[in-house]
Amino acid sequence: MSINRPATKVAVFLALVISLVFTTSIAVAQEASSLPTRTAVISDTNLPGDTLTITMEQVPAQEAGKQLEGWLISDDGSTLLNVGILSIESGNISHTYTSNSGENLIAGYNKFVVTVEPSGIPDAESSGVYAYSHRIPLDVITHVRHLLVEWPSGSETGVIADLQSSLSTAIGHISEAMASTTLEDVTSNANSAKNAIDSVLTNSASLNHAAFAAAEAPSDTTVSENAANVANTQNNINEWAAAASTQIDFATTKTTAQSAKIQLTSALGYLESALSGVDANADGTIAAAANEGGANQAYTATQAMATYSLSEGELTAAGGGLGLGLPSTGD
């Protein structure tokens, strides 16, 4: 006699589904790990955001009389910045461009393309023949610019520069307090530091622009992962700034300059961590991670959000908020 066992059938079915998903996940992960690196990353050399580093693997050699050149393209497509000839060596490209004028390359560009050009000196105009390209959606780059270039509108600095400045101000006041000889001066400088911490927390709240950027490109792992790193540093900064404020409150209740300074030593440590981060796991690096990253690490993580991850061929079609592409010859 046959006995029907629905629970057993369901368990077998789920096991098959889980096995299929697991196998597929491994295959996807293996495929992703085998993809060649093809990125253009913005960093600082002399001034903020003045350098673009192009790293590309498995690049086919060009036919005789042809060369690859890199271009940054403005939001509206009207300005093209030639970053040089991209020489291929053993199938790889390693090229660094640094702006002679110190231009912040995040401020005015949201596209990077590699085009095929006639051999010779770098061209003033593009052929429009695409080899590789990437576009950062305008809704993403706008929030990145708020963090790195300009916020609020019309200001000369972004959120993170203001955050770094307010932390430096607070640290400066604590240092002055530590150098003071009278209780009155120690207390006065300590209170000034506490006021600066209010600005720290205000600026830290605006780090949410990283999350806003990630929400505009939910499938872009480069944006989302680095936005999460910024969020890590934001939590760290808030905790350390609050702890420093508490230590200042304790210090201002002391009856001697020396006892107040002892209390302020901890406050200074918290503020320095909020600015520069701390190597909590003693691995020799300070990551934009929980309990480690500070404002400086938030800066580099935000720059990484504006990484160009190059794909073969032309730019994706411009949709809402994506900006315009490189105009073809004759357009």
N, C-alpha and C positions, 0 to 999 in steps of 0.2 A: 504494500500500500504506500502510495506516495504522500508525503506530508509536506504541505506548503509552508515555507518559512520566510515570510516577508522581511523580517529583520535581517536575516542572513543575506538575502538578495540585495538589500539596501547597503549593507556593510561592504559587500563585494563591489557593488557599483561605485561607492565612494572611494574605495581603495584604488579602483581603476582610474577614476577621475584625478585623485591626488597624484598617482603615479604619472599620469599624462602631463599634468601641470608642472610637476617637479622636473620631468624630462625636458619639457618645453622651456622652462626657466633656465635650465643649465645650457641648453642650446643657444638661447638668446644671449645669455651672459657670455658664453664663449665667442659668439659672433661679435658682440660689442667689444670684447677685449682684443679681438684680432683686427679691429679697424685701425688704420694708420692715424697717427696724430697729425692734424692739419689745423693749426690755430694761429690767431694773431692776437697778442695779449698786450694791453696797455699798462705801462708802469712809469716810474719817475726816474729821471737821470739828473737833470739840473733843476727842473721845475715840475710841479704836479702834472702828471699825465702827458709828459712831453715825448714819450718813447713808445714805439710799437715794435714788438718782437714777433717775427713770423717763423714758425716752425712747422715744416711739412715733410711727411715721409711718403715713400712710394710714389714719387712724381715722375711720370714718363719724360724721357728726353724729348725736346722739341725738334721739329724738322729743321733742316738747314735754312738759315736766314730768318729764323724766328726765335723769340725770347719771351720769357714771362716777366710781367711787371705788376707791382701792387699798387692799389689805389684805395684811398679813403674817400668816401662820398658823403656829402652833406645831406641833411634831412630831406631837403627839397630837390636834391639831385643836381643843383646848379653849380656846386663847387666840387672839383675833383683834385685831390692831393696825391701826386705821384710819390710813392715812398721808395722807388728805386727798382732796379733790375734784380729779379730773384734768380740767382744763379743756382743751378742744379748740380750737386756733387754726389755721385754714387746714389742717385735717386732721391736725395734729400735736399731740402732748402733750410738754411739757417741765416736769417737776415734781420738786422736791427736798424731801425730808422729812428733818429732823434731830431726833433724839430729845432732848426737853427734859431727860430724866433721864440722858442719856449712855449709854443702853442699847446694848450691842453687838448689832446686829441679826443677826449670824451665830450668836450663842450659842443662841438659843431658837427660831428659825424655820427652816423648810425649804420653805415654800410662799409664793408671791405670786400674788394673783388680782386681777383688775379686775372689779367687778360693776356692774350697772345698778341705780341707786337713784332714789327720788323726789327731785326737785330740792329744794334747801334746804341746811341745814347738814349737815355730815358725820354719818352715822348711827353709833349705838353698836352696832347689830347689822346684819348683812348680810342683804340680800334673798335671797341664794343664787342670784341670776340672773347667770350668768357671761358675761362678754364675752371675757376673755383670762385665761390662767393658766399657771403652770409649777410643777413640783414637783422639788426636788433630792432624789434618793434618800437615805434616812437613812444608808446605808453610805458614801455620798460625803461628806455634810455632817459626819459624825462625824470623818472624817480631817481635813477642813478645820478643824474646831474644835480638833483636837489641835494643829494648827500655829498657830492664831491665838488660841485662847481658853484651853484648859486641857490641859496634859500635863506629867507624868502625872496620872492622875485625882486630884482633890482639891487640885491646885495652883491658884494664882491667875493663872498665865500660861501661854501656849502655847509651843511649841517655838521659834518665831521670835523672840519677845520674849526668851527665855533666850539664844538665839544672839546677838542684838544686844547684850544685857547683857554676855555673856562677852567679846565683841569689844571693847566699850567699856572693860571692865576691863583687858584686855590692852593696849589703846592707852594707858590711863591710867598703867599701870606703866612703859611705854616712855617716856612723857612725863616721868614722875618721874625715870627714869634719865637722860634727856637734861638734866634740870635739876640733877642731882647734881654735886657737886664732887669727890668721892673715888671711887677705883676700887671700893672696897668697896660704896658705896651704888649705884653704877652697876650693878655685878654683881648685887647683891641684888634690885634692882628688875627687872633683866632676867630673872632666874630666876623672879620672881613672874609676869612676863608669860608666860613659857614655860608655867608651870602653868595660867594662864588659857587658853592656847591648847589645852591638853588638853580643857578644857570646851567650847571652840569646836568641836573635832572631834567630841566626843560629841553635842553639840546638832545639828551639821550632819548626822550620820548619821540623826537622826530626821526630817530633811526627806523621807525615803522615804515618809512618810505621803501626800505628794502623789501618788506613784506608786501607792500602795495605793488612793487615791480614784479614780484614772483606771482602775484595773483593775476597779472596781465599775461603771463606766459606759463601756465601750469604744466605744460609738457616739456619745458626747457629745463633740463636737469642742472645745467651750469648756473642758471639764474636761481633756481629754487634751492640748490645746495648751498650756494654762497649767501643767499638771503637768510637761510637757517643759521649760517655762521655769524652773520651780523646780529641776529636775534640772540645768539649765545653771548656775544660780547655785550649786548645791551643789558641782559640780565646781570652779567658780572658787574658792569659799571654801576648799575642801580644799587646792587647790594653793597659794593665797596664804598660808594659815595654815601649811602645811608649809614654805614658803619663808621665812616670818618666823621660824619656829622654828630653821631652819638658820642664819639670820643671827644669831640670839641666841646660838647655840652658838659661832659664830665670835667674837662680841663678848666672851664670857666667857673667851676664851683670851688676850685682849689684856692687855698689862702696864701700860697707862696709861688713865686715864679718858677722855682725848680720843680715843684710837684706838678704844676700845670704843664711844664715842658715834657715831663715824663709821660703824661697822658697824651700829649700831642704827637709823640713819637709814633704811636699806633695809627693816629689819623694820617700822618704823612705816608706811612706805608700803604694804607688803603688807597690813598689818592694816587700814589705812584703806580700801584697795580692797575687802577682804573685807566690810567693813561697808557702805560707801556705793556701791561699784561704781566703775567708771572708764569714761570716754567713749573707748573704744579706737579707734573709727573717726572721732572728731572731728566727729560730725554734730550735736552740741548736745544729745543725749539719752543717757541710760544705760539700756540695755535689759536685760531678763532673758535675756541671750544669752551665748554662750561668750565668755570674755575680757572681759566687761563687767559683768554683774550681780553684786551682792553680797547681803547679808542684807536690805537695804532693798528691793531689787527682788524678792527672794523673797517678801517680805510682800505687795507689791501683786499679784504673780502669783497668790498663794494666794487673796487676796480675789477676784480675777477668776474663780477656779474656782467661786465661789458666785454667779455671775451668773444671774439669771432671764431666760431667753429665752422670751418669751411667745408662746403659740399661741392661736388663737381657740377659744373654747368652754371646757368644763369640764376639770378636772384629769384626767390619766390615772388609770386605776384603780390603787389602792394594791396593790402586790404585796409580796413578801418584802422587808422592809427599806425600804419606800418611805414608810411613815408613813400617816396618815389624811388624808383630804381635808376640805374645808369642809363641815360638816353642813348639809343643806338645812333649810329652815324646817319645824319640827315634829319633826325627828329628835332 
